[in-house]
Amino acid sequence: MGKYFVTDNERLGLQASQFIHAKISGKYFEKAKEKFPDAKFITVNELYNTLQKGTGKGDELIISKFAKPWEESLKTNYPEASIIKYND
C-alpha cells in the first residue's frame, strides 16, 4: 500500500550520457516532487523488487514520461494498482 513515482528503468549515474539525461530531466523531476511529495521515486526495476508478485492492490503508481515504455507491463503485473500518467 504505497505511492510510487516510477522514474524510468535505470539508475542515473554520472556517466556522460546519463549525466546529460539527468540534466535534461532535472526540472521535470523537481516539479514532480513538488506535486507528489509523499510518493517514493523509484525505477521500474526497484518497483518490481519492492512489489514483487503482488497485484498492486492499494498501491498508486505514477508513471513518468520516461517510464512510459513500461506502462503496459506495469498494468499487467499490477492490475489492481491505481495508475496515473504524469507528463507535465
MOPAC internal coordinates of N, CA, C and O (Angstrom, degrees):
PM7 1SCF
backbone

  N    0.0000 0     0.00 0     0.00 0    0    0    0
  C    1.4388 1     0.00 0     0.00 0    1    0    0
  C    1.5227 1   108.87 1     0.00 0    2    1    0
  O    1.2310 1   121.25 1   -99.61 1    3    2    1
  N    1.2963 1   115.21 1    80.39 1    3    2    1
  C    1.4518 1   119.00 1  -177.94 1    5    3    2
  C    1.5118 1   111.99 1  -138.62 1    6    5    3
  O    1.2310 1   122.17 1    -7.68 1    7    6    5
  N    1.3083 1   113.46 1   172.32 1    7    6    5
  C    1.4576 1   121.06 1   177.50 1    9    7    6
  C    1.5177 1   106.36 1  -118.39 1   10    9    7
  O    1.2310 1   120.97 1   -60.70 1   11   10    9
  N    1.3193 1   115.76 1   119.30 1   11   10    9
  C    1.4630 1   121.54 1  -174.28 1   13   11   10
  C    1.5184 1   110.78 1  -124.63 1   14   13   11
  O    1.2310 1   120.92 1   -47.55 1   15   14   13
  N    1.3228 1   115.84 1   132.45 1   15   14   13
  C    1.4550 1   122.07 1   173.67 1   17   15   14
  C    1.5247 1   105.65 1  -101.67 1   18   17   15
  O    1.2310 1   120.45 1   -69.16 1   19   18   17
  N    1.3236 1   116.75 1   110.84 1   19   18   17
  C    1.4585 1   121.95 1  -175.17 1   21   19   18
  C    1.5287 1   108.74 1   -85.56 1   22   21   19
  O    1.2310 1   120.85 1   -66.82 1   23   22   21
  N    1.3358 1   115.98 1   113.18 1   23   22   21
  C    1.4608 1   121.14 1  -172.47 1   25   23   22
  C    1.5215 1   112.73 1   -81.43 1   26   25   23
  O    1.2310 1   119.94 1   123.80 1   27   26   25
  N    1.3147 1   117.72 1   -56.20 1   27   26   25
  C    1.4606 1   123.39 1   180.00 1   29   27   26
  C    1.5204 1   107.57 1  -171.85 1   30   29   27
  O    1.2310 1   119.95 1    22.45 1   31   30   29
  N    1.3222 1   117.70 1  -157.55 1   31   30   29
  C    1.4559 1   118.81 1  -177.27 1   33   31   30
  C    1.5200 1   113.92 1  -115.37 1   34   33   31
  O    1.2310 1   119.90 1  -164.23 1   35   34   33
  N    1.3007 1   117.79 1    15.77 1   35   34   33
  C    1.4627 1   118.60 1   176.31 1   37   35   34
  C    1.5102 1   109.82 1  -145.28 1   38   37   35
  O    1.2310 1   121.37 1   -23.55 1   39   38   37
  N    1.2900 1   114.99 1   156.45 1   39   38   37
  C    1.4612 1   119.75 1   176.87 1   41   39   38
  C    1.5205 1   108.04 1   -81.11 1   42   41   39
  O    1.2310 1   120.90 1   -40.99 1   43   42   41
  N    1.3112 1   115.88 1   139.01 1   43   42   41
  C    1.4602 1   119.28 1   178.53 1   45   43   42
  C    1.5193 1   109.44 1   -84.52 1   46   45   43
  O    1.2310 1   121.09 1   -60.79 1   47   46   45
  N    1.2984 1   115.53 1   119.21 1   47   46   45
  C    1.4524 1   120.82 1   176.02 1   49   47   46
  C    1.5116 1   108.51 1  -106.12 1   50   49   47
  O    1.2310 1   120.33 1    19.91 1   51   50   49
  N    1.3013 1   116.98 1  -160.09 1   51   50   49
  C    1.4543 1   120.14 1  -179.91 1   53   51   50
  C    1.5193 1   112.01 1  -111.48 1   54   53   51
  O    1.2310 1   120.30 1  -156.08 1   55   54   53
  N    1.3217 1   117.04 1    23.92 1   55   54   53
  C    1.4542 1   119.28 1   173.84 1   57   55   54
  C    1.5231 1   107.56 1   -72.19 1   58   57   55
  O    1.2310 1   119.99 1   -20.86 1   59   58   57
  N    1.3109 1   117.63 1   159.14 1   59   58   57
  C    1.4657 1   122.33 1  -171.12 1   61   59   58
  C    1.5214 1   114.27 1   -51.47 1   62   61   59
  O    1.2310 1   119.11 1   122.41 1   63   62   61
  N    1.3298 1   119.31 1   -57.59 1   63   62   61
  C    1.4658 1   120.19 1  -176.94 1   65   63   62
  C    1.5189 1   111.46 1   -66.43 1   66   65   63
  O    1.2310 1   120.30 1   144.71 1   67   66   65
  N    1.3217 1   117.04 1   -35.29 1   67   66   65
  C    1.4592 1   119.95 1   179.22 1   69   67   66
  C    1.5226 1   110.63 1   -70.69 1   70   69   67
  O    1.2310 1   120.35 1   145.45 1   71   70   69
  N    1.3177 1   116.94 1   -34.55 1   71   70   69
  C    1.4552 1   120.50 1   178.47 1   73   71   70
  C    1.5317 1   109.64 1   -64.20 1   74   73   71
  O    1.2310 1   120.12 1   136.80 1   75   74   73
  N    1.3294 1   117.37 1   -43.20 1   75   74   73
  C    1.4675 1   121.87 1   178.36 1   77   75   74
  C    1.5268 1   109.57 1   -62.13 1   78   77   75
  O    1.2310 1   120.26 1   134.43 1   79   78   77
  N    1.3345 1   117.11 1   -45.57 1   79   78   77
  C    1.4661 1   121.76 1   178.35 1   81   79   78
  C    1.5325 1   110.06 1   -58.73 1   82   81   79
  O    1.2310 1   120.39 1   137.49 1   83   82   81
  N    1.3092 1   116.87 1   -42.51 1   83   82   81
  C    1.4633 1   121.17 1  -179.21 1   85   83   82
  C    1.5266 1   110.98 1   -64.42 1   86   85   83
  O    1.2310 1   119.97 1   140.06 1   87   86   85
  N    1.3193 1   117.66 1   -39.94 1   87   86   85
  C    1.4566 1   120.82 1   179.25 1   89   87   86
  C    1.5302 1   111.07 1   -65.76 1   90   89   87
  O    1.2310 1   120.45 1   137.22 1   91   90   89
  N    1.3303 1   116.75 1   -42.78 1   91   90   89
  C    1.4603 1   121.41 1  -179.05 1   93   91   90
  C    1.5249 1   110.81 1   -66.66 1   94   93   91
  O    1.2310 1   120.47 1   137.39 1   95   94   93
  N    1.3254 1   116.70 1   -42.61 1   95   94   93
  C    1.4550 1   120.66 1  -175.54 1   97   95   94
  C    1.5239 1   112.97 1   -86.38 1   98   97   95
  O    1.2310 1   119.80 1   174.25 1   99   98   97
  N    1.3282 1   117.99 1    -5.75 1   99   98   97
  C    1.4592 1   121.44 1  -176.14 1  101   99   98
  C    1.5068 1   114.40 1   -53.93 1  102  101   99
  O    1.2310 1   119.72 1   128.55 1  103  102  101
  N    1.3253 1   118.14 1   -51.45 1  103  102  101
  C    1.4671 1   121.55 1  -178.92 1  105  103  102
  C    1.5305 1   111.32 1   -65.64 1  106  105  103
  O    1.2310 1   120.64 1   144.06 1  107  106  105
  N    1.3147 1   116.38 1   -35.94 1  107  106  105
  C    1.4655 1   121.39 1   177.67 1  109  107  106
  C    1.5308 1   109.78 1   -57.74 1  110  109  107
  O    1.2310 1   120.77 1   132.10 1  111  110  109
  N    1.3361 1   116.13 1   -47.90 1  111  110  109
  C    1.4605 1   120.07 1  -177.93 1  113  111  110
  C    1.5231 1   112.25 1   -74.43 1  114  113  111
  O    1.2310 1   119.94 1   150.81 1  115  114  113
  N    1.3324 1   117.72 1   -29.19 1  115  114  113
  C    1.4631 1   120.14 1   174.76 1  117  115  114
  C    1.5270 1   109.91 1   -61.53 1  118  117  115
  O    1.2310 1   120.77 1   134.09 1  119  118  117
  N    1.3399 1   116.14 1   -45.91 1  119  118  117
  C    1.4703 1   120.80 1   177.99 1  121  119  118
  C    1.5202 1   111.01 1   -63.10 1  122  121  119
  O    1.2310 1   120.74 1   138.39 1  123  122  121
  N    1.3321 1   116.19 1   -41.61 1  123  122  121
  C    1.4566 1   120.51 1  -179.43 1  125  123  122
  C    1.5245 1   111.31 1   -63.30 1  126  125  123
  O    1.2310 1   120.33 1   140.29 1  127  126  125
  N    1.3233 1   116.97 1   -39.71 1  127  126  125
  C    1.4708 1   120.42 1   179.72 1  129  127  126
  C    1.5272 1   110.94 1   -66.75 1  130  129  127
  O    1.2310 1   120.44 1   147.52 1  131  130  129
  N    1.3282 1   116.76 1   -32.48 1  131  130  129
  C    1.4594 1   120.26 1   175.81 1  133  131  130
  C    1.5274 1   110.59 1   -69.12 1  134  133  131
  O    1.2310 1   120.61 1   140.09 1  135  134  133
  N    1.3278 1   116.44 1   -39.91 1  135  134  133
  C    1.4592 1   121.20 1  -177.74 1  137  135  134
  C    1.5296 1   112.67 1   -75.86 1  138  137  135
  O    1.2310 1   120.32 1   147.21 1  139  138  137
  N    1.3283 1   117.00 1   -32.79 1  139  138  137
  C    1.4684 1   121.80 1  -177.79 1  141  139  138
  C    1.5349 1   110.22 1  -125.83 1  142  141  139
  O    1.2310 1   119.95 1  -114.93 1  143  142  141
  N    1.3393 1   117.71 1    65.07 1  143  142  141
  C    1.4653 1   119.97 1  -175.36 1  145  143  142
  C    1.5304 1   114.14 1   -65.62 1  146  145  143
  O    1.2310 1   120.31 1   157.52 1  147  146  145
  N    1.3209 1   117.01 1   -22.48 1  147  146  145
  C    1.4603 1   120.17 1  -177.92 1  149  147  146
  C    1.5324 1   113.33 1   -94.03 1  150  149  147
  O    1.2310 1   119.95 1  -177.37 1  151  150  149
  N    1.3298 1   117.69 1     2.63 1  151  150  149
  C    1.4655 1   121.26 1  -179.60 1  153  151  150
  C    1.5272 1   110.29 1   -89.32 1  154  153  151
  O    1.2310 1   121.40 1   -33.53 1  155  154  153
  N    1.3181 1   114.93 1   146.47 1  155  154  153
  C    1.4646 1   120.94 1   173.63 1  157  155  154
  C    1.5230 1   107.14 1   -88.36 1  158  157  155
  O    1.2310 1   119.94 1   -57.52 1  159  158  157
  N    1.3276 1   117.73 1   122.48 1  159  158  157
  C    1.4632 1   121.98 1   179.16 1  161  159  158
  C    1.5255 1   107.56 1   -83.21 1  162  161  159
  O    1.2310 1   121.29 1   -54.70 1  163  162  161
  N    1.3401 1   115.14 1   125.30 1  163  162  161
  C    1.4540 1   120.53 1  -166.49 1  165  163  162
  C    1.5271 1   110.03 1  -149.36 1  166  165  163
  O    1.2310 1   119.94 1   -31.93 1  167  166  165
  N    1.3293 1   117.72 1   148.07 1  167  166  165
  C    1.4652 1   120.35 1   175.19 1  169  167  166
  C    1.5292 1   109.12 1   -81.47 1  170  169  167
  O    1.2310 1   120.71 1   -11.96 1  171  170  169
  N    1.3188 1   116.25 1   168.04 1  171  170  169
  C    1.4692 1   120.59 1   177.89 1  173  171  170
  C    1.5265 1   110.22 1   -59.18 1  174  173  171
  O    1.2310 1   120.32 1   133.98 1  175  174  173
  N    1.3293 1   116.99 1   -46.02 1  175  174  173
  C    1.4664 1   120.24 1   179.99 1  177  175  174
  C    1.5248 1   111.73 1   -61.57 1  178  177  175
  O    1.2310 1   120.31 1   137.70 1  179  178  177
  N    1.3239 1   117.02 1   -42.30 1  179  178  177
  C    1.4660 1   120.26 1   178.35 1  181  179  178
  C    1.5267 1   110.71 1   -64.45 1  182  181  179
  O    1.2310 1   120.39 1   142.44 1  183  182  181
  N    1.3306 1   116.86 1   -37.56 1  183  182  181
  C    1.4570 1   120.78 1   178.11 1  185  183  182
  C    1.5213 1   110.44 1   -62.65 1  186  185  183
  O    1.2310 1   120.35 1   132.68 1  187  186  185
  N    1.3388 1   116.94 1   -47.32 1  187  186  185
  C    1.4603 1   120.48 1   178.04 1  189  187  186
  C    1.5288 1   111.02 1   -58.83 1  190  189  187
  O    1.2310 1   120.15 1   139.98 1  191  190  189
  N    1.3231 1   117.32 1   -40.02 1  191  190  189
  C    1.4652 1   120.61 1   178.32 1  193  191  190
  C    1.5224 1   111.55 1   -67.76 1  194  193  191
  O    1.2310 1   120.32 1   145.35 1  195  194  193
  N    1.3254 1   116.99 1   -34.65 1  195  194  193
  C    1.4622 1   121.23 1  -178.98 1  197  195  194
  C    1.5257 1   111.85 1   -74.73 1  198  197  195
  O    1.2310 1   120.31 1   129.79 1  199  198  197
  N    1.3330 1   117.02 1   -50.21 1  199  198  197
  C    1.4689 1   120.84 1  -175.94 1  201  199  198
  C    1.5221 1   113.16 1   -86.10 1  202  201  199
  O    1.2310 1   120.36 1   158.55 1  203  202  201
  N    1.3049 1   116.92 1   -21.45 1  203  202  201
  C    1.4596 1   125.23 1  -179.19 1  205  203  202
  C    1.5222 1   111.65 1    49.79 1  206  205  203
  O    1.2310 1   118.98 1    51.73 1  207  206  205
  N    1.2964 1   119.54 1  -128.27 1  207  206  205
  C    1.4708 1   122.59 1  -172.99 1  209  207  206
  C    1.5282 1   112.97 1   -94.61 1  210  209  207
  O    1.2310 1   119.91 1  -160.22 1  211  210  209
  N    1.3237 1   117.77 1    19.78 1  211  210  209
  C    1.4568 1   120.32 1   179.94 1  213  211  210
  C    1.5233 1   111.99 1   -71.12 1  214  213  211
  O    1.2310 1   120.99 1    -4.05 1  215  214  213
  N    1.3205 1   115.72 1   175.95 1  215  214  213
  C    1.4683 1   120.82 1   179.81 1  217  215  214
  C    1.5193 1   112.13 1   -91.57 1  218  217  215
  O    1.2310 1   120.57 1   166.31 1  219  218  217
  N    1.3370 1   116.52 1   -13.69 1  219  218  217
  C    1.4576 1   120.26 1  -177.36 1  221  219  218
  C    1.5146 1   112.42 1    88.30 1  222  221  219
  O    1.2310 1   120.35 1  -173.35 1  223  222  221
  N    1.3304 1   116.93 1     6.65 1  223  222  221
  C    1.4630 1   120.38 1  -178.01 1  225  223  222
  C    1.5307 1   109.93 1   -58.04 1  226  225  223
  O    1.2310 1   121.22 1   -54.14 1  227  226  225
  N    1.3113 1   115.26 1   125.86 1  227  226  225
  C    1.4549 1   121.71 1   179.81 1  229  227  226
  C    1.5206 1   114.03 1    84.99 1  230  229  227
  O    1.2310 1   120.07 1   175.59 1  231  230  229
  N    1.3266 1   117.48 1    -4.41 1  231  230  229
  C    1.4608 1   121.11 1  -179.97 1  233  231  230
  C    1.5199 1   110.77 1   -94.78 1  234  233  231
  O    1.2310 1   121.10 1   -31.85 1  235  234  233
  N    1.3122 1   115.49 1   148.15 1  235  234  233
  C    1.4602 1   121.77 1   175.47 1  237  235  234
  C    1.5219 1   107.45 1  -117.14 1  238  237  235
  O    1.2310 1   120.60 1   -58.17 1  239  238  237
  N    1.3271 1   116.45 1   121.83 1  239  238  237
  C    1.4561 1   122.13 1   179.79 1  241  239  238
  C    1.5218 1   108.25 1  -110.69 1  242  241  239
  O    1.2310 1   120.93 1   -60.07 1  243  242  241
  N    1.3123 1   115.83 1   119.93 1  243  242  241
  C    1.4587 1   121.82 1   177.41 1  245  243  242
  C    1.5196 1   105.68 1  -104.45 1  246  245  243
  O    1.2310 1   120.52 1   -62.50 1  247  246  245
  N    1.3178 1   116.61 1   117.50 1  247  246  245
  C    1.4585 1   121.26 1  -173.72 1  249  247  246
  C    1.5273 1   110.00 1   -98.40 1  250  249  247
  O    1.2310 1   121.17 1   -59.60 1  251  250  249
  N    1.3239 1   115.38 1   120.40 1  251  250  249
  C    1.4645 1   119.97 1   177.89 1  253  251  250
  C    1.5214 1   109.79 1   -74.76 1  254  253  251
  O    1.2310 1   120.78 1   -13.60 1  255  254  253
  N    1.3256 1   116.11 1   166.40 1  255  254  253
  C    1.4622 1   119.44 1   177.91 1  257  255  254
  C    1.5239 1   111.26 1   -64.83 1  258  257  255
  O    1.2310 1   119.80 1   158.01 1  259  258  257
  N    1.3281 1   117.98 1   -21.99 1  259  258  257
  C    1.4574 1   121.51 1   179.03 1  261  259  258
  C    1.5324 1   112.10 1   -80.87 1  262  261  259
  O    1.2310 1   120.12 1   161.34 1  263  262  261
  N    1.3299 1   117.37 1   -18.66 1  263  262  261
  C    1.4625 1   121.75 1  -179.83 1  265  263  262
  C    1.5233 1   111.83 1  -100.40 1  266  265  263
  O    1.2310 1   120.28 1  -176.98 1  267  266  265
  N    1.3274 1   117.07 1     3.02 1  267  266  265
  C    1.4644 1   121.57 1  -178.22 1  269  267  266
  C    1.5312 1   114.02 1   -52.81 1  270  269  267
  O    1.2310 1   118.60 1   143.01 1  271  270  269
  N    1.3441 1   120.28 1   -36.99 1  271  270  269
  C    1.4697 1   119.06 1   179.02 1  273  271  270
  C    1.5370 1   114.06 1   -60.72 1  274  273  271
  O    1.2310 1   120.20 1   160.79 1  275  274  273
  N    1.3267 1   117.22 1   -19.21 1  275  274  273
  C    1.4694 1   120.65 1  -178.56 1  277  275  274
  C    1.5285 1   112.58 1  -102.18 1  278  277  275
  O    1.2310 1   120.33 1  -173.42 1  279  278  277
  N    1.3253 1   116.98 1     6.58 1  279  278  277
  C    1.4637 1   120.72 1  -176.79 1  281  279  278
  C    1.5265 1   112.66 1   -57.54 1  282  281  279
  O    1.2310 1   119.78 1   130.53 1  283  282  281
  N    1.3176 1   118.02 1   -49.47 1  283  282  281
  C    1.4654 1   120.70 1  -178.41 1  285  283  282
  C    1.5280 1   111.64 1   -63.87 1  286  285  283
  O    1.2310 1   120.78 1   141.22 1  287  286  285
  N    1.3123 1   116.12 1   -38.78 1  287  286  285
  C    1.4619 1   120.75 1   177.46 1  289  287  286
  C    1.5304 1   110.62 1   -62.86 1  290  289  287
  O    1.2310 1   120.62 1   138.28 1  291  290  289
  N    1.3206 1   116.43 1   -41.72 1  291  290  289
  C    1.4674 1   120.14 1   178.68 1  293  291  290
  C    1.5266 1   111.10 1   -65.25 1  294  293  291
  O    1.2310 1   120.62 1   139.04 1  295  294  293
  N    1.3279 1   116.43 1   -40.96 1  295  294  293
  C    1.4688 1   120.32 1   177.68 1  297  295  294
  C    1.5289 1   111.23 1   -62.91 1  298  297  295
  O    1.2310 1   120.69 1   140.93 1  299  298  297
  N    1.3257 1   116.29 1   -39.07 1  299  298  297
  C    1.4600 1   121.06 1   179.75 1  301  299  298
  C    1.5208 1   111.29 1   -69.69 1  302  301  299
  O    1.2310 1   120.51 1   134.68 1  303  302  301
  N    1.3327 1   116.63 1   -45.32 1  303  302  301
  C    1.4620 1   120.84 1  -177.05 1  305  303  302
  C    1.5198 1   113.52 1   -73.98 1  306  305  303
  O    1.2310 1   120.12 1   151.15 1  307  306  305
  N    1.3280 1   117.37 1   -28.85 1  307  306  305
  C    1.4688 1   121.54 1  -177.38 1  309  307  306
  C    1.5298 1   109.81 1  -129.97 1  310  309  307
  O    1.2310 1   120.56 1  -112.34 1  311  310  309
  N    1.3413 1   116.53 1    67.66 1  311  310  309
  C    1.4702 1   120.95 1  -173.12 1  313  311  310
  C    1.5252 1   114.72 1   -63.92 1  314  313  311
  O    1.2310 1   119.83 1   158.87 1  315  314  313
  N    1.3191 1   117.93 1   -21.13 1  315  314  313
  C    1.4568 1   120.08 1  -178.13 1  317  315  314
  C    1.5305 1   112.52 1   -97.66 1  318  317  315
  O    1.2310 1   120.11 1  -179.89 1  319  318  317
  N    1.3157 1   117.40 1     0.11 1  319  318  317
  C    1.4713 1   120.42 1   178.72 1  321  319  318
  C    1.5155 1   110.56 1   -77.97 1  322  321  319
  O    1.2310 1   121.06 1   -30.84 1  323  322  321
  N    1.3073 1   115.59 1   149.16 1  323  322  321
  C    1.4542 1   121.65 1   173.34 1  325  323  322
  C    1.5279 1   105.96 1   -83.15 1  326  325  323
  O    1.2310 1   120.12 1   -56.43 1  327  326  325
  N    1.3257 1   117.37 1   123.57 1  327  326  325
  C    1.4608 1   120.80 1  -176.59 1  329  327  326
  C    1.5283 1   110.22 1  -115.87 1  330  329  327
  O    1.2310 1   121.54 1   -52.11 1  331  330  329
  N    1.3302 1   114.65 1   127.89 1  331  330  329
  C    1.4554 1   122.32 1  -179.53 1  333  331  330
  C    1.5275 1   107.71 1  -122.61 1  334  333  331
  O    1.2310 1   120.21 1   -43.02 1  335  334  333
  N    1.3171 1   117.20 1   136.98 1  335  334  333
  C    1.4644 1   121.39 1   175.06 1  337  335  334
  C    1.5249 1   108.71 1   -95.51 1  338  337  335
  O    1.2310 1   120.74 1   -46.99 1  339  338  337
  N    1.3284 1   116.19 1   133.01 1  339  338  337
  C    1.4562 1   120.74 1   176.81 1  341  339  338
  C    1.5166 1   108.55 1  -118.85 1  342  341  339
  O    1.2310 1   120.63 1   -69.78 1  343  342  341
  N    1.3189 1   116.41 1   110.22 1  343  342  341
  C    1.4665 1   121.33 1  -177.04 1  345  343  342
  C    1.5131 1   113.20 1  -117.09 1  346  345  343
  O    1.2310 1   119.77 1  -173.11 1  347  346  345
  N    1.3153 1   118.05 1     6.89 1  347  346  345
  C    1.4693 1   122.79 1  -174.63 1  349  347  346
  C    1.5055 1   112.34 1   -58.22 1  350  349  347
  O    1.2310 1   120.10 1   180.00 1  351  350  349

